[in-house]
Amino acid sequence: LAGQTIFLASDAGPGYEPAKLLSLVPQGAHGEYFLDRYHYLQKIEHTLGRHNELAMRAIKAVRHHDQAELTIILDTYESQNLTEKQADDLTRLRKYLQQNWRYILSPQMRGFKDIHLIGSVESSHRAFTYRMKKQGKS
């Protein structure tokens, strides 16, 4: 694998932090970590609301890697009359995006023009995981 680029992606949850995953890359290879798009978009929709215009604008800002626009959108949402839970969720979202901002850049934005999709789709593993996780199955 010397001289090869290894692409890694996760939701950066416990045990799947960028530093931990990048430490698995063999010596001589180059690791590129990406924040899993599905999960960070889901976090934005969960926090701001699926059908909220601000959520759609926030997703667009993240896709264009426009941190200034995202900050304006999140500040606008925060200025609304939020419940304590909504305010806590927003604080967690801000922290999550801030900690992982550099990993949101797509392969194309990082100069990998021939890479279009990375990783696998979790839903395609359902049949396998169903067999492995149900009682008495292996």
C-alpha positions in Angstrom: 0.0 0.0 0.0 3.0 2.3 -0.1 2.2 5.5 -1.9 -1.5 4.7 -2.0 -4.3 6.9 -0.7 -6.8 5.2 1.6 -10.2 6.8 2.0 -11.9 6.5 5.4 -15.4 7.8 6.4 -17.5 7.7 9.5 -19.9 9.8 11.5 -17.0 10.6 13.9 -18.9 9.0 16.8 -17.2 7.4 19.8 -14.7 4.9 18.6 -14.8 6.2 15.0 -13.0 9.6 15.5 -10.8 10.7 12.7 -7.6 10.3 14.6 -8.4 6.7 15.5 -9.3 5.8 12.0 -6.3 7.5 10.5 -4.1 5.7 12.9 -5.1 2.5 11.1 -3.5 3.6 7.8 -0.3 1.6 7.2 3.0 3.3 7.2 3.8 4.6 3.7 0.2 5.1 2.7 -1.7 8.3 2.8 -5.1 8.5 4.7 -7.9 10.8 3.8 -10.8 11.0 6.3 -14.3 12.2 5.3 -17.2 12.9 7.6 -20.0 10.7 6.5 -22.4 12.9 4.5 -25.5 10.9 5.4 -25.0 11.4 9.1 -24.1 15.1 9.2 -27.0 15.9 6.9 -29.2 13.9 9.2 -27.9 15.8 12.2 -28.7 19.1 10.5 -32.2 18.0 9.6 -32.9 16.6 13.1 -31.7 19.8 14.8 -33.3 22.4 12.5 -36.3 20.4 11.4 -36.7 18.4 8.2 -39.0 20.8 6.4 -37.5 24.0 7.8 -36.1 26.4 5.1 -33.1 27.1 7.4 -32.2 23.4 7.3 -32.2 23.4 3.5 -30.1 26.5 3.5 -27.7 25.0 6.1 -27.3 21.8 4.0 -26.5 23.9 1.0 -23.9 25.9 2.9 -22.3 22.8 4.2 -22.2 21.2 0.7 -20.5 24.4 -0.6 -18.2 24.4 2.5 -19.3 27.9 3.3 -18.7 28.2 7.1 -19.6 32.0 7.2 -23.1 31.3 5.6 -23.6 28.3 7.9 -22.9 30.5 11.0 -25.4 33.1 9.8 -28.1 30.4 9.3 -27.4 28.8 12.7 -27.5 32.2 14.4 -30.8 33.0 12.7 -32.2 29.7 14.0 -30.9 30.4 17.5 -32.6 33.8 17.5 -36.0 32.1 17.3 -37.9 31.2 20.4 -36.2 27.8 21.0 -37.0 25.4 23.8 -34.2 24.3 26.0 -33.9 21.0 24.2 -33.7 22.8 20.8 -31.0 25.1 22.1 -29.0 22.1 23.5 -29.4 20.3 20.1 -28.1 23.4 18.3 -25.1 23.7 20.6 -24.3 20.0 20.0 -24.6 20.5 16.2 -22.4 23.6 16.2 -19.7 21.7 18.2 -20.0 18.6 15.9 -19.6 20.7 12.7 -16.9 22.8 14.1 -14.8 19.8 15.3 -15.2 18.1 11.9 -15.4 21.0 9.5 -12.1 20.1 7.7 -13.4 16.5 7.1 -16.6 17.7 5.3 -14.7 18.6 2.1 -15.6 16.2 -0.7 -13.0 14.2 -2.6 -13.4 16.6 -5.6 -12.8 19.6 -3.4 -9.6 18.0 -2.1 -8.3 17.4 -5.6 -9.4 13.8 -6.2 -11.3 14.4 -9.4 -11.8 10.8 -10.3 -13.4 9.8 -7.0 -17.2 10.1 -7.0 -18.5 7.8 -4.3 -16.7 6.3 -1.3 -17.7 3.7 1.2 -20.7 1.5 1.2 -24.4 2.1 1.8 -25.4 0.8 5.2 -28.8 -0.2 4.1 -27.2 -2.8 1.7 -25.9 -4.6 4.7 -29.3 -5.1 6.3 -29.7 -8.7 5.2 -26.3 -9.6 6.5 -26.7 -7.8 9.8 -30.2 -9.2 10.3 -28.8 -12.7 10.1 -25.9 -12.0 12.4 -27.7 -10.0 15.1 -30.8 -12.0 15.6 -30.9 -14.6 18.4 -29.5 -18.0 17.5 -28.4 -16.9 14.0 -24.9 -16.9 12.7 
